[in-house]
Amino acid sequence: MPDLQLPAPAKLNLFLRILGRREDGYHRLQTLFQLLDFGDQLDFELRANSEISVDAGSLQIPLQENLIYRAAHLLQQRTGCTGGAYIRLHKNLPLGGGIGGGSSDAATTLLGLNQLWQCHLTLNELAQLGRQLGADVPVFVRGRTAWAEGIGEVLTPVVTETRHYLVLVPDCQVSTAAVFGDPRLTRDSAPITLAHLRDRWLDSEWLEEYSGNDCQPLVESLYPAVRAAKDWLQQFARAHLTGTGACVFAAFDSAQTAESILAKAPAGWRGLVAAGVQESPAHRQLKAVSKITGA
């Protein structure tokens, strides 16, 4: 049995606006990260030595490029911890789907090993480490559905009305670097002011009013499978790209409705149904473990 098992939840970008490009090449944006109750799972086993090993299943990623390994190694370097770990990934989230798989795995690694190795870093310190691994990692470390600005690292927790999401997974992987580097990408959207957040409570009406993704037209033109998925889902509800893709999603009032529509998808198409949550399942699990162990 592993010493610790933690989920690595998916996220959706309920909207994404690109406000401009910074001198360092990064983009200024506004987005809303919605955490979901579905994702990958990581199993952690402590090692007597300082070795870190990762079993990523069928994923063919060199160890030094694996975000799980990089997160664990970074935590070792930051804290001087002499402990090691064997980490096994149960992969449920698609690669290049825009729903946070690699970033969430990295964040769960930081959270899990901070607990197991007794590093005692705060969430702020872990989020700063996570930012070195990717712009989306801090939101998973902090573990709250959140409004994001800057390059995605300036986070304000919000509460969204509970909705159930049907997420379609087109048979393609979208390169974030290619999308953000494309000269055709819209980079001059008007910002939404914090005053529009209505005391950080966002109902379905607000979410529909401000929905949209500046990357969507470009991604659809580059990846016909994404356009096909969006056009099919659009028959039933407003469909949007998440992040830089490739997944597209639509919101529904119940899981049953979303499941019934997914059952109608063309043969061979992949998809999932998940509920939006305010707190990360990884954080909830860590709290439960702490209560059990008395930590």
Order of alpha helices (4+ residues) and beta strands (2+ residues): beta-beta-beta-alpha-beta-alpha-alpha-alpha-beta-beta-beta-beta-alpha-beta-alpha-beta-alpha-alpha-beta-beta-alpha-beta-alpha
